[in-house]
Amino acid sequence: MKTLKLKHVVLVIAAIIVVDQALKIWIKTSHPTGEVLRVFGFDWFRLHFIENPGMAWGWKFGNETGKVILTLFRLAAVIFGTWYLGRLVKQQYSRGFIICASLIYAGALGNLIDSMFYGMVFDKGLHFDPAIGLQGDYVSYSGVAQLSSHGYSSFLHGSVVDMLYFPMFKGHFPSWMPGVGGSEFEFFSPIFNVADASISVGVITLLLFQKRFFKKKPTADNSPVVVTSTEVTDKMQVL
């Protein structure tokens, strides 16, 4: 069974982090929020810049307290993942399983970097304003953000940058469907980033090929062998 060395795992993770962060920093320091371009002119492949304070794929997790809890959970997951990946390599798990674990780890680390540091290193960003309403809310911004020593927020309070958008097609739900009949839908509507994609590819591949990744090794025949100097003939009865 083929496995990976630790240096190969580090290279996979580093490559994903570099691509993820380079795209995020470029789009945040070059464009305001909103549609940036249609890749190769395709309507179904766009760069559409948004920021979100919560989970992957633009989902939210409560208010500002929920965001801090989520960021700390990501941090704990990355710390655990560092130890776990080292254990997988040391115990020589299958190459496919280690690659999937590396993709998930890299994705979590990529979004963790945004949440931990972006509020400190950019002058503009989606931020929480406690003065809005009874419980406060997140406020967007106009213009193009720049790297700055005066951040828009503080440690653990940065927003995640998303930009990959694949609106394959639009349509309407059948009129007979309860609740949503006749309303418009879009496939695929979430806007995400390279880190989100890395997590999803790792998880989906792991689910699809788990039997191959966790295939049991053949066990050796451990039956005891008796060595004897007695001559055995066809006339002897073996019990």
C-alpha positions in Angstrom: 0.0 0.0 0.0 1.5 3.3 -1.1 1.8 6.1 1.5 3.2 9.6 1.7 6.1 11.2 3.5 5.6 14.1 5.8 7.4 16.5 3.4 4.9 15.6 0.7 2.0 16.4 3.0 3.5 19.7 3.9 3.9 20.6 0.2 0.3 19.8 -0.6 -0.9 21.9 2.3 1.4 24.8 1.5 0.4 24.8 -2.2 -3.3 25.1 -1.2 -2.7 27.8 1.4 -0.6 29.9 -1.1 -3.2 29.7 -3.9 -6.0 30.4 -1.4 -4.4 33.4 0.3 -3.0 34.8 -2.9 -6.4 34.9 -4.6 -8.0 36.3 -1.5 -5.5 39.1 -1.0 -5.5 39.9 -4.7 -9.2 40.2 -5.0 -9.6 42.1 -1.7 -6.9 44.7 -2.5 -7.9 45.1 -6.2 -11.7 45.1 -6.3 -14.7 46.3 -4.3 -17.3 43.8 -3.3 -19.5 42.5 -6.1 -19.0 40.9 -9.4 -15.3 41.0 -10.6 -15.3 39.2 -13.9 -16.7 36.3 -15.9 -13.9 33.8 -16.4 -13.2 33.2 -20.1 -16.5 35.0 -20.7 -18.6 32.1 -19.3 -21.8 33.1 -17.5 -21.5 30.0 -15.3 -18.0 30.7 -14.0 -17.5 34.0 -12.2 -15.4 35.8 -9.7 -17.9 37.5 -7.4 -16.2 39.1 -4.3 -18.1 38.9 -1.0 -17.1 38.5 2.7 -18.8 36.5 5.4 -18.2 36.4 9.1 -19.2 32.8 9.6 -18.8 29.3 8.3 -17.7 27.9 5.0 -19.8 28.5 1.8 -21.0 31.9 3.2 -23.1 30.5 6.1 -23.3 32.4 9.3 -23.0 31.2 12.9 -24.9 33.4 15.2 -23.7 36.9 16.2 -20.2 38.1 17.1 -19.9 35.7 20.0 -20.8 32.9 17.7 -18.1 34.0 15.3 -15.4 34.0 18.0 -16.5 30.5 19.1 -16.3 29.3 15.6 -12.8 30.7 15.1 -11.6 29.1 18.3 -13.1 25.8 17.2 -11.3 26.1 13.9 -8.1 26.8 15.8 -8.6 23.8 18.0 -9.3 21.7 14.9 -6.2 22.8 13.2 -4.0 22.1 16.3 -5.6 18.6 16.5 -5.2 18.2 12.7 -1.5 18.9 12.9 -1.0 16.1 15.4 -3.4 13.8 13.5 -1.7 14.2 10.2 1.7 13.4 11.7 0.2 10.3 13.2 -1.3 9.2 9.8 2.0 9.5 8.1 3.9 7.8 10.9 1.5 4.8 10.9 1.7 4.7 7.1 -2.0 5.1 6.2 -3.0 4.9 2.5 -1.9 7.7 0.3 -5.5 8.6 -0.7 -6.6 8.9 2.9 -3.6 11.1 3.8 -4.3 13.4 0.8 -8.0 13.8 1.8 -7.0 14.6 5.4 -4.5 17.1 4.1 -7.1 18.8 1.9 -9.5 19.2 4.8 -6.7 20.4 7.0 -5.5 23.0 4.5 -9.0 24.3 3.9 -9.6 24.8 7.6 -6.3 26.5 8.0 -6.9 28.8 5.0 -10.2 30.1 6.5 -8.7 30.3 10.0 -6.0 32.7 8.7 -8.8 35.0 7.4 -10.7 34.9 10.7 -7.7 35.4 12.9 -5.7 38.0 11.0 -7.6 39.8 8.3 -9.3 42.2 10.8 -5.9 43.3 11.8 -4.1 43.7 8.5 -6.8 45.3 6.2 -8.2 48.7 6.6 -11.7 47.7 5.4 -13.8 44.6 5.8 -17.1 43.2 6.8 -17.3 44.0 10.5 -19.7 43.9 13.4 -21.5 47.0 14.6 -23.2 46.7 18.0 -25.1 50.0 17.5 -27.3 48.5 14.8 -30.7 47.3 16.2 -31.0 45.6 19.5 -28.2 43.0 19.1 -26.0 44.6 16.5 -25.3 43.4 13.0 -22.5 43.1 10.4 -21.8 46.1 8.2 -20.3 46.0 4.7 -18.1 48.7 3.2 -17.5 50.6 0.0 -14.3 51.0 -2.0 -11.2 48.8 -2.2 -9.5 47.6 0.9 -5.7 47.9 1.4 -3.1 46.3 3.7 -2.7 48.5 6.7 -1.4 48.5 10.3 -4.8 50.0 11.3 -7.2 47.1 10.9 -11.0 47.2 10.6 -11.3 44.8 13.5 -9.2 42.8 16.0 -7.7 39.4 16.5 -10.2 36.6 15.8 -12.7 39.0 14.3 -11.7 39.0 10.7 -14.2 38.1 7.9 -13.6 35.3 5.4 -13.1 36.3 1.7 -15.1 34.4 -0.9 -15.1 34.8 -4.7 -15.8 31.5 -6.6 -19.3 31.5 -8.1 -20.8 28.9 -10.4 -24.4 29.8 -11.3 -24.9 26.9 -13.7 -28.5 27.6 -14.5 -31.7 29.3 -13.1 -35.2 27.9 -13.1 -38.5 27.8 -11.2 -39.7 25.2 -8.8 -42.8 23.3 -10.0 -46.1 24.9 -8.9 -47.2 21.8 -7.1 -44.2 21.9 -4.6 -45.5 23.1 -1.2 -43.9 26.3 0.1 -41.6 27.0 -2.9 -43.9 26.2 -5.8 -43.3 28.8 -8.6 -40.4 30.5 -6.9 -37.1 31.0 -8.7 -34.0 28.9 -7.8 -30.4 28.9 -9.0 -27.9 26.1 -9.3 -25.2 26.5 -8.0 -25.8 29.6 -5.8 -23.2 29.5 -3.0 -20.1 31.7 -3.3 -17.0 30.1 -1.8 -13.2 30.1 -1.9 -10.3 27.7 -2.5 -10.2 26.7 1.1 -13.9 25.7 1.1 -13.4 23.8 -2.1 -10.4 22.0 -0.6 -12.5 20.9 2.4 -15.4 19.7 0.2 -13.1 17.7 -2.2 -11.4 16.0 0.7 -14.7 15.1 2.5 -16.5 13.9 -0.7 -13.5 11.9 -1.9 -13.2 10.3 1.6 -16.8 9.3 1.5 -16.7 7.9 -2.0 -13.5 5.8 -1.5 -13.6 5.0 2.2 -13.7 1.2 1.5 -10.5 1.5 -0.6 -8.7 3.8 1.9 -9.6 1.6 4.9 -9.1 -1.8 3.2 -8.0 -4.3 5.8 -4.5 -5.7 5.4 -4.3 -9.5 4.9 -3.5 -11.3 8.1 -0.7 -13.8 8.3 -1.3 -17.4 9.2 -0.3 -17.6 12.9 -1.0 -21.4 13.3 1.6 -23.0 15.5 4.2 -25.1 13.6 5.6 -28.2 15.4 9.1 -29.3 14.5 9.9 -33.0 15.1 12.6 -35.4 14.2 10.2 -38.4 14.2 9.9 -40.1 10.8 6.4 -39.8 9.5 5.1 -42.7 7.2 1.8 -43.4 5.6 1.2 -46.1 8.1 1.1 -43.6 11.0 -2.3 -42.3 12.2 -2.4 -38.5 12.6 -4.9 -37.4 15.2 
